[in-house]
Amino acid sequence: MRETADLARLDLSDEECARLEPELDSILEHFKALSELDLEGVEGTASVGLQDVTRPDVPQGSMDPETLLARAPRERDSHYQVPRAVGGSE
Amino acid sequence: MSWERDGHVWISPQTGARWVPTIGLEVHAQLSTKTKLFCGCEVSFGAPPNTHTCPVCTGQPGALPVLNEAVLELAVRAALALGADVARETHFDRKNYFYCDLPKNFQTSQYDHPFCSGGGIELSSGVFVRLNRIHMEEDAGKTMHTEAGSLVDLNRAGVPLIESVTEADLSSPEDAYEYLTRFREILQFAGVSTADMEKGELRCDVNVSVRPEGEEGLRTKVEVKNLNSFRHVQSSLEHEIPRQVAAYEAEGAGAVVQETRLWDPDREETRTMRVKEGESDYRYFPCPDLPELHLTEELIESQRALLPELPKERRARYQSELGLSEYDAGVLTGSRATADYFEEAAERSGDPKATANWVSNELLRALGAGEVKAASLAELSFRPSDLSLVIQKAASGELHSKGARELVRECLRTGEGVEETIQSLGLDEVIDDSQLEAWCEEALEANPRVRDEVLAGNAKALGACIGPVMKASGGKADPKRITEVLKGLIEGSS
């Protein structure tokens, strides 16, 4: 729980962790249903149904930045403003 | 303290021990598309912040990505140019991590089924640097860190990249520099990427470890980032290799930890950025929004047909067929624009050597010195047909060499055509021999010692008279013709 929270940059208190742990467990429990399926002889796949969907390389026009920036918690000089984060980029 | 090197071996100044570095490179190159990888936003450089964004590339809930077909085409062409094997089936995966430049909280990338594998580049030393894989992925946004917080511009988010990963086949900073040079020219010649490092279109991370010469297996590798030029790649290695050796020698095994270090070009040192997240932390899984892809024979063959002759082959041909030196062949294949310009002009003029001299001595010089406003020869208004005309006129004697050079410089400066410039410079004015003789006689009278010296066998003394005659003719006389006339006058009078 703690590791998952860290990876998501969530600062959870011990109480929150204690409360969320059984909730997460019960979510994972639901997925166990999948592992009961008999997949003998079924090949793995990354997607079902559609294949090879592409679009032409033609500009479609972007959105008015103000519309998108208005949804951000904070904006500054037409940028999304977030708490200072140095040294974690990929 | 200076480090002595013996080939690829670094000799510790402390202990005299012999250490060998092992280097691998990860290179991100931006594909030259008009739009982003999964949305119709235009790819732009230097546009006002967040003006090229939409619900897809800003990661709005419910937005669905659709793959740009040009990305597949360019990626396949890059793979072919690098001699890699294109997979027939591939798909995108999500690489999950949380950072403010990544609006979806995952990067759409490729994990266990990259679109190609293998291939590589041969260095001049004969070492073949193998590519492990190349995959497609999207770029993240750009972050600016200020006192008030981090400011994010998502114009770059979703721009298509290919990431190529070499095997650890490189063993010196110079190898790394050469590999990158070759890699960039292949992408440029193939028309896959303009690979302009100043625009961030080519980015490189280095993986490096050191071990005592003869030791089996590799020691802990360190990743170095923030390398904004090929020079930075080379210098960072020149500092990181001794740093690791010194650490092992001072603290023994375990002194070097697996981490990511940042290169600081001002201080010329690498420093710890973070201890690397393990691969499992990224929790890769196939992206459910992007259907599987089949790379068909038609797609692959259509891209193979678009592959031009690559720089290495061109260099060989320039030497074997056109008789150019290795150096000239190297200069002329410095970029696709230069090579294409040269080939067209050489074909038209029928004189590859003269063309090579003009392109490198005048055109590339003017470009490098900023005398013309053009990023490459492709942008010059002075076309290959203009250059071949000048070369032909010089060969036929219509222009003397000094006049031809002046003509080319004036054409580059003004953007005017060759014939107009010949007229405006007066290079078409014929100087008759009697006028030339009169100037030559004047010059000989003004410099009486020249006659004696020439008669005494010092032909070089004529030089003192050529300048004054050139000046008298307004620069239009042919220095070769002046020499002939002067000689004739001196010999006739003896």
HADDOCK unambig.tbl for C-alpha pairs under 7 A between the chains (distance, minus, plus):
assign (segid A and resid 7 and name CA) (segid B and resid 97 and name CA) 6.89 0.50 0.50
assign (segid A and resid 8 and name CA) (segid B and resid 98 and name CA) 5.84 0.50 0.50
assign (segid A and resid 9 and name CA) (segid B and resid 98 and name CA) 6.77 0.50 0.50
assign (segid A and resid 46 and name CA) (segid B and resid 286 and name CA) 5.65 0.50 0.50
assign (segid A and resid 46 and name CA) (segid B and resid 292 and name CA) 6.35 0.50 0.50
assign (segid A and resid 47 and name CA) (segid B and resid 288 and name CA) 6.35 0.50 0.50
assign (segid A and resid 47 and name CA) (segid B and resid 291 and name CA) 5.47 0.50 0.50
assign (segid A and resid 47 and name CA) (segid B and resid 292 and name CA) 5.98 0.50 0.50
assign (segid A and resid 50 and name CA) (segid B and resid 291 and name CA) 5.74 0.50 0.50
assign (segid A and resid 51 and name CA) (segid B and resid 291 and name CA) 4.97 0.50 0.50
assign (segid A and resid 51 and name CA) (segid B and resid 292 and name CA) 5.29 0.50 0.50
assign (segid A and resid 51 and name CA) (segid B and resid 293 and name CA) 6.18 0.50 0.50
assign (segid A and resid 52 and name CA) (segid B and resid 291 and name CA) 6.22 0.50 0.50
assign (segid A and resid 52 and name CA) (segid B and resid 292 and name CA) 6.10 0.50 0.50
assign (segid A and resid 52 and name CA) (segid B and resid 293 and name CA) 4.77 0.50 0.50
assign (segid A and resid 52 and name CA) (segid B and resid 294 and name CA) 6.44 0.50 0.50
assign (segid A and resid 53 and name CA) (segid B and resid 66 and name CA) 6.92 0.50 0.50
assign (segid A and resid 53 and name CA) (segid B and resid 67 and name CA) 6.79 0.50 0.50
assign (segid A and resid 53 and name CA) (segid B and resid 291 and name CA) 6.62 0.50 0.50
assign (segid A and resid 54 and name CA) (segid B and resid 66 and name CA) 5.92 0.50 0.50
assign (segid A and resid 54 and name CA) (segid B and resid 67 and name CA) 4.71 0.50 0.50
assign (segid A and resid 54 and name CA) (segid B and resid 68 and name CA) 5.65 0.50 0.50
assign (segid A and resid 54 and name CA) (segid B and resid 69 and name CA) 5.32 0.50 0.50
assign (segid A and resid 55 and name CA) (segid B and resid 66 and name CA) 6.47 0.50 0.50
assign (segid A and resid 55 and name CA) (segid B and resid 67 and name CA) 6.07 0.50 0.50
assign (segid A and resid 55 and name CA) (segid B and resid 68 and name CA) 5.17 0.50 0.50
assign (segid A and resid 55 and name CA) (segid B and resid 69 and name CA) 5.69 0.50 0.50
assign (segid A and resid 56 and name CA) (segid B and resid 68 and name CA) 6.01 0.50 0.50
assign (segid A and resid 56 and name CA) (segid B and resid 69 and name CA) 5.68 0.50 0.50
assign (segid A and resid 57 and name CA) (segid B and resid 33 and name CA) 7.00 0.50 0.50
assign (segid A and resid 57 and name CA) (segid B and resid 34 and name CA) 6.20 0.50 0.50
assign (segid A and resid 57 and name CA) (segid B and resid 35 and name CA) 5.84 0.50 0.50
assign (segid A and resid 57 and name CA) (segid B and resid 68 and name CA) 5.68 0.50 0.50
assign (segid A and resid 57 and name CA) (segid B and resid 69 and name CA) 6.47 0.50 0.50
assign (segid A and resid 57 and name CA) (segid B and resid 70 and name CA) 5.85 0.50 0.50
assign (segid A and resid 58 and name CA) (segid B and resid 34 and name CA) 6.77 0.50 0.50
assign (segid A and resid 58 and name CA) (segid B and resid 35 and name CA) 6.48 0.50 0.50
assign (segid A and resid 58 and name CA) (segid B and resid 40 and name CA) 6.47 0.50 0.50
assign (segid A and resid 59 and name CA) (segid B and resid 34 and name CA) 6.74 0.50 0.50
assign (segid A and resid 59 and name CA) (segid B and resid 35 and name CA) 5.65 0.50 0.50
assign (segid A and resid 59 and name CA) (segid B and resid 40 and name CA) 4.77 0.50 0.50
assign (segid A and resid 59 and name CA) (segid B and resid 41 and name CA) 5.79 0.50 0.50
assign (segid A and resid 59 and name CA) (segid B and resid 42 and name CA) 5.46 0.50 0.50
assign (segid A and resid 60 and name CA) (segid B and resid 40 and name CA) 4.60 0.50 0.50
assign (segid A and resid 60 and name CA) (segid B and resid 41 and name CA) 6.14 0.50 0.50
assign (segid A and resid 61 and name CA) (segid B and resid 40 and name CA) 6.62 0.50 0.50
assign (segid A and resid 61 and name CA) (segid B and resid 41 and name CA) 5.81 0.50 0.50
assign (segid A and resid 62 and name CA) (segid B and resid 41 and name CA) 5.30 0.50 0.50
assign (segid A and resid 62 and name CA) (segid B and resid 51 and name CA) 6.95 0.50 0.50
assign (segid A and resid 62 and name CA) (segid B and resid 52 and name CA) 5.34 0.50 0.50
assign (segid A and resid 62 and name CA) (segid B and resid 53 and name CA) 5.42 0.50 0.50
assign (segid A and resid 62 and name CA) (segid B and resid 54 and name CA) 5.47 0.50 0.50
assign (segid A and resid 63 and name CA) (segid B and resid 53 and name CA) 6.15 0.50 0.50
assign (segid A and resid 63 and name CA) (segid B and resid 54 and name CA) 5.28 0.50 0.50
assign (segid A and resid 64 and name CA) (segid B and resid 51 and name CA) 6.88 0.50 0.50
assign (segid A and resid 65 and name CA) (segid B and resid 50 and name CA) 5.75 0.50 0.50
assign (segid A and resid 65 and name CA) (segid B and resid 51 and name CA) 5.45 0.50 0.50
assign (segid A and resid 78 and name CA) (segid B and resid 49 and name CA) 6.09 0.50 0.50
assign (segid A and resid 78 and name CA) (segid B and resid 50 and name CA) 6.85 0.50 0.50
assign (segid A and resid 79 and name CA) (segid B and resid 49 and name CA) 6.38 0.50 0.50
assign (segid A and resid 79 and name CA) (segid B and resid 50 and name CA) 6.87 0.50 0.50
assign (segid A and resid 79 and name CA) (segid B and resid 151 and name CA) 5.42 0.50 0.50
assign (segid A and resid 79 and name CA) (segid B and resid 152 and name CA) 5.27 0.50 0.50
assign (segid A and resid 79 and name CA) (segid B and resid 153 and name CA) 5.56 0.50 0.50
assign (segid A and resid 80 and name CA) (segid B and resid 151 and name CA) 5.51 0.50 0.50
assign (segid A and resid 80 and name CA) (segid B and resid 152 and name CA) 4.95 0.50 0.50
assign (segid A and resid 80 and name CA) (segid B and resid 153 and name CA) 6.83 0.50 0.50
assign (segid A and resid 81 and name CA) (segid B and resid 149 and name CA) 6.43 0.50 0.50
assign (segid A and resid 81 and name CA) (segid B and resid 150 and name CA) 5.78 0.50 0.50
assign (segid A and resid 81 and name CA) (segid B and resid 151 and name CA) 4.68 0.50 0.50
assign (segid A and resid 81 and name CA) (segid B and resid 152 and name CA) 6.41 0.50 0.50
assign (segid A and resid 82 and name CA) (segid B and resid 149 and name CA) 5.77 0.50 0.50
assign (segid A and resid 82 and name CA) (segid B and resid 150 and name CA) 5.27 0.50 0.50
assign (segid A and resid 82 and name CA) (segid B and resid 151 and name CA) 6.43 0.50 0.50
assign (segid A and resid 83 and name CA) (segid B and resid 149 and name CA) 4.82 0.50 0.50
assign (segid A and resid 83 and name CA) (segid B and resid 150 and name CA) 5.89 0.50 0.50
assign (segid A and resid 84 and name CA) (segid B and resid 145 and name CA) 6.44 0.50 0.50
assign (segid A and resid 84 and name CA) (segid B and resid 149 and name CA) 3.96 0.50 0.50
assign (segid A and resid 84 and name CA) (segid B and resid 150 and name CA) 4.53 0.50 0.50
assign (segid A and resid 85 and name CA) (segid B and resid 150 and name CA) 6.14 0.50 0.50
assign (segid A and resid 87 and name CA) (segid B and resid 273 and name CA) 6.18 0.50 0.50
assign (segid A and resid 88 and name CA) (segid B and resid 99 and name CA) 6.88 0.50 0.50
assign (segid A and resid 89 and name CA) (segid B and resid 99 and name CA) 6.38 0.50 0.50
